[in-house]
């Protein structure tokens, strides 16, 4: 385990009180925001930031210090329930500078107030307003949304970047069992997020579980990052294999010594900078600005 991530993990496991999956939603959201303030650190300077709306959805648009080409539609993680434009601000600042692309961070509606497919419709609506060259990207639940958006807009995309994406509602992989607790995101916590998001809808349909989609042919070149000690590792890597079988150009990197969430923790571990720089370079290549 990376030393910085081990320190974060030790702190998580030492917390007293009810387990995370029993914490009320509003309290969980506040906790997510506070965690990010501590572990992400101050965001780096970018060229410009604009808070506005596209297709009636709040967005934050980041222009890099050295603009080159292209746009990234970014969908944040948080189990479709927590997370916000603000809690991913540091990551998006770093990503826009690393890629040279404009990053549009989407404040899609969250469950349980707005269950499936509300968040997906928001992300798809924003994507429709953006000009190419365009890449969709997201982490965790945001990666899940990025895949669903890409399936709808495959002809208009230069690429797709997925950070430890949620790809299947089955919850039955070896990594789901091996890292089910004490590694940050727990198996029971993920199950709770699924239940809040779906609100009774079929979780095995392709827009929710893209690992079960039968129409992956023609998706754009894709980058997939997985974390070694993550309940989502195996379903992310199974999706890599399914994309490859469908003839999609895939770049995959498993970041050893990491856990779910490290993408946001710039102040805690150099692994975060390494990951963002790698994804940024891939984005620059796909958008023609590398």
C-alpha positions in Angstrom: 0.0 0.0 0.0 1.2 3.5 -0.8 2.3 5.1 2.5 0.1 8.2 2.0 -2.9 6.1 1.2 -2.2 3.8 4.1 -2.3 6.8 6.4 -5.7 7.9 5.0 -7.0 4.4 5.3 -5.8 4.1 8.9 -7.6 7.3 9.7 -10.8 6.0 8.1 -10.7 2.7 10.0 -10.1 4.5 13.3 -13.3 6.6 13.0 -15.9 6.0 15.7 -19.6 6.0 15.1 -21.9 4.1 12.8 -20.5 2.6 9.6 -20.6 4.8 6.5 -23.5 2.9 4.9 -25.7 3.7 7.9 -25.0 7.5 7.9 -27.9 9.6 6.7 -27.5 10.9 3.2 -27.1 14.6 4.1 -24.5 13.7 6.7 -22.7 11.5 4.1 -22.6 14.4 1.7 -21.2 16.8 4.2 -18.6 14.2 5.2 -17.6 13.8 1.6 -17.1 17.5 1.2 -15.1 17.8 4.4 -12.9 14.8 3.5 -12.1 16.3 0.2 -11.1 19.7 1.7 -8.5 17.8 3.9 -7.2 15.3 1.4 -7.3 17.2 -1.9 -5.6 20.4 -0.7 -5.8 23.7 -2.4 -6.4 23.6 -6.2 -3.8 24.8 -8.6 -4.2 28.0 -10.6 -5.9 27.6 -14.0 -6.5 30.0 -16.8 -10.1 30.8 -16.0 -13.2 29.3 -14.2 -16.8 30.0 -15.0 -19.8 28.7 -13.1 -22.8 28.6 -15.4 -25.6 26.3 -16.7 -25.7 24.2 -19.9 -29.0 22.5 -20.8 -30.4 23.7 -17.5 -27.7 21.8 -15.5 -25.1 23.5 -13.3 -21.5 23.2 -14.7 -18.1 24.6 -13.9 -15.9 25.3 -16.9 -12.2 25.2 -16.4 -9.8 26.7 -19.0 -6.2 25.6 -18.6 -3.3 27.9 -18.1 -2.0 26.9 -21.6 -5.1 26.2 -23.7 -4.5 23.8 -26.5 -7.5 22.0 -28.0 -10.7 20.1 -27.2 -13.1 19.7 -24.3 -13.6 17.1 -21.6 -17.1 16.6 -20.1 -16.4 15.4 -16.6 -18.9 13.5 -14.4 -17.9 13.2 -10.7 -18.1 10.2 -8.5 -19.9 9.6 -5.3 -22.2 6.7 -5.8 -24.7 8.9 -7.7 -25.6 10.1 -4.1 -22.7 12.3 -2.8 -20.1 14.4 -4.4 -20.3 17.8 -6.2 -18.6 20.2 -8.5 -16.9 21.7 -5.4 -15.6 18.4 -4.0 -13.9 17.6 -7.4 -12.6 21.1 -8.0 -9.0 20.3 -7.2 -9.0 17.2 -9.5 -10.6 19.2 -12.3 -8.2 22.0 -12.0 -5.3 19.6 -12.2 -6.8 17.7 -15.1 -7.5 20.8 -17.2 -3.8 21.9 -16.9 -2.5 18.4 -17.5 -4.5 17.9 -20.6 -4.6 21.4 -22.1 -8.3 20.9 -22.6 -11.3 22.8 -21.4 -12.9 20.7 -18.6 -16.7 21.0 -18.1 -17.6 19.6 -14.7 -21.2 18.6 -14.5 -23.4 19.1 -11.4 -25.9 16.4 -12.3 -28.9 15.7 -10.0 -28.3 13.2 -7.2 -30.2 10.3 -5.8 -32.3 9.5 -3.8 -34.1 12.8 -4.5 -33.5 12.2 -8.3 -33.0 8.5 -9.0 -32.0 6.8 -12.2 -32.0 8.0 -14.9 -32.1 11.7 -13.9 -28.4 12.1 -13.4 -27.7 10.3 -16.7 -30.1 12.5 -18.5 -28.4 15.6 -17.1 -25.0 14.4 -18.2 -26.2 13.5 -21.7 -28.0 16.8 -22.0 -24.8 18.8 -21.2 -22.7 16.6 -23.6 -25.1 17.4 -26.4 -24.3 21.1 -26.0 -20.5 20.7 -26.3 -18.5 21.1 -29.5 -15.8 18.7 -30.5 -13.2 17.4 -30.3 -14.8 16.0 -27.2 -14.0 13.3 -24.6 -16.3 12.1 -21.8 -14.7 11.2 -18.5 -15.6 10.3 -15.0 -14.6 8.5 -11.8 -16.6 5.7 -10.1 -20.3 6.4 -10.5 -19.2 9.2 -12.9 -17.4 6.6 -15.0 -20.6 4.7 -15.1 -22.4 7.8 -16.4 -19.6 8.5 -18.9 -20.1 5.0 -20.5 -23.8 5.5 -20.8 -23.4 8.9 -22.4 -20.7 7.5 -24.7 -23.1 4.8 -25.9 -25.6 7.5 -26.8 -23.0 9.8 -28.5 -20.4 7.4 -29.8 -20.2 9.1 -33.2 -19.4 12.5 -31.7 -16.6 11.5 -29.3 -12.8 11.5 -29.6 -12.5 9.3 -26.5 -13.6 8.2 -23.1 -11.6 8.2 -19.8 -12.8 6.1 -16.9 -11.4 6.2 -13.4 -12.2 3.0 -11.4 -15.7 2.9 -13.0 -18.8 1.2 -11.7 -19.8 -1.2 -14.5 -22.1 -3.8 -13.0 -24.8 -4.1 -10.4 -24.1 -7.8 -9.7 -21.7 -7.1 -6.8 -20.2 -10.6 -7.1 -16.6 -10.2 -8.2 -13.6 -11.5 -6.3 -12.4 -8.0 -5.6 -15.9 -7.2 -4.2 -15.3 -10.0 -1.7 -11.6 -9.5 -1.1 -11.9 -5.8 -0.3 -15.4 -5.7 1.0 -14.5 -3.8 4.1 -11.7 -1.7 5.7 -10.5 -0.4 2.3 -12.6 2.7 2.1 -15.5 2.0 -0.1 -17.2 -1.1 1.2 -19.3 -3.7 -0.6 -22.3 -2.9 1.6 -21.8 0.8 1.0 -21.8 0.3 -2.7 -24.9 -1.8 -2.5 -26.6 1.1 -0.6 -25.6 3.5 -3.3 -27.0 1.2 -6.0 -30.3 0.9 -4.1 -30.7 4.6 -3.7 -29.8 5.3 -7.3 -32.0 2.7 -8.9 -35.0 3.2 -6.6 -36.5 -0.1 -7.8 -35.4 0.2 -11.5 -33.7 -2.8 -13.2 -30.0 -2.5 -12.3 -29.0 -5.0 -15.0 -30.1 -2.9 -17.9 -27.2 -1.5 -20.1 -27.6 2.1 -19.0 -27.0 1.0 -15.4 -24.7 -2.0 -15.9 -22.7 -1.3 -19.1 -20.7 -4.6 -18.5 -23.9 -6.3 -19.7 -24.3 -4.1 -22.8 -24.2 -5.8 -26.2 -23.6 -2.7 -28.3 -20.0 -1.6 -27.3 -18.7 -1.8 -30.9 -17.9 1.6 -32.3 -17.2 3.2 -28.9 -14.3 5.7 -29.0 -10.7 4.9 -27.8 -10.9 4.5 -24.0 -8.6 4.9 -21.1 -9.4 2.9 -17.9 -7.8 3.3 -14.6 -8.3 0.7 -11.8 -7.1 0.7 -8.2 -5.4 -2.4 -6.7 -7.3 -2.5 -3.4 -10.8 -1.5 -4.7 -14.1 -3.4 -4.6 -14.6 -2.1 -8.2 -11.3 -3.3 -9.6 -12.5 -6.5 -11.2 -15.6 -5.1 -12.8 -13.5 -2.3 -14.3 -11.0 -4.8 -15.7 -13.8 -7.0 -17.0 -15.1 -4.0 -18.8 -11.6 -3.5 -20.4 -11.8 -7.0 -21.7 -15.3 -6.6 -23.0 -14.3 -3.4 -24.8 -11.3 -5.1 -26.4 -13.5 -8.0 -27.5 -15.7 -5.4 -29.2 -12.8 -4.0 -31.1 -12.4 -0.8 -29.0 -8.9 0.7 -28.6 -8.3 0.5 -24.9 -5.5 1.7 -22.6 -5.6 0.2 -19.1 -3.5 0.9 -16.0 -4.0 -0.7 -12.6 -2.5 1.7 -10.1 -0.9 -0.5 -7.5 -1.0 0.4 -3.8 -4.1 2.5 -4.2 -7.7 2.4 -3.0 -11.0 3.8 -4.2 -11.1 7.6 -3.9 -7.4 8.3 -4.4 -8.1 10.3 -7.6 -9.2 13.2 -5.4 -6.4 13.1 -2.7 -3.8 15.4 -4.2 -2.5 16.4 -0.7 -2.3 12.9 0.6 -0.3 10.9 -2.0 1.9 11.5 -5.1 -0.1 8.7 -6.8 -2.9 11.2 -7.4 -0.6 13.5 -9.4 0.8 10.6 -11.2 -2.7 9.4 -12.2 -4.0 12.8 -13.3 -0.8 13.5 -15.3 -1.2 10.2 -17.1 -4.8 10.7 -17.8 -4.1 14.3 -18.9 -1.5 13.1 -21.4 -3.8 10.5 -22.8 -6.6 13.2 -23.2 -4.2 15.6 -24.9 -3.3 12.8 -27.4 -6.9 12.0 -28.1 -7.8 15.7 -28.5 -4.9 16.4 -30.8 -3.1 18.7 -28.4 -0.4 16.4 -27.1 
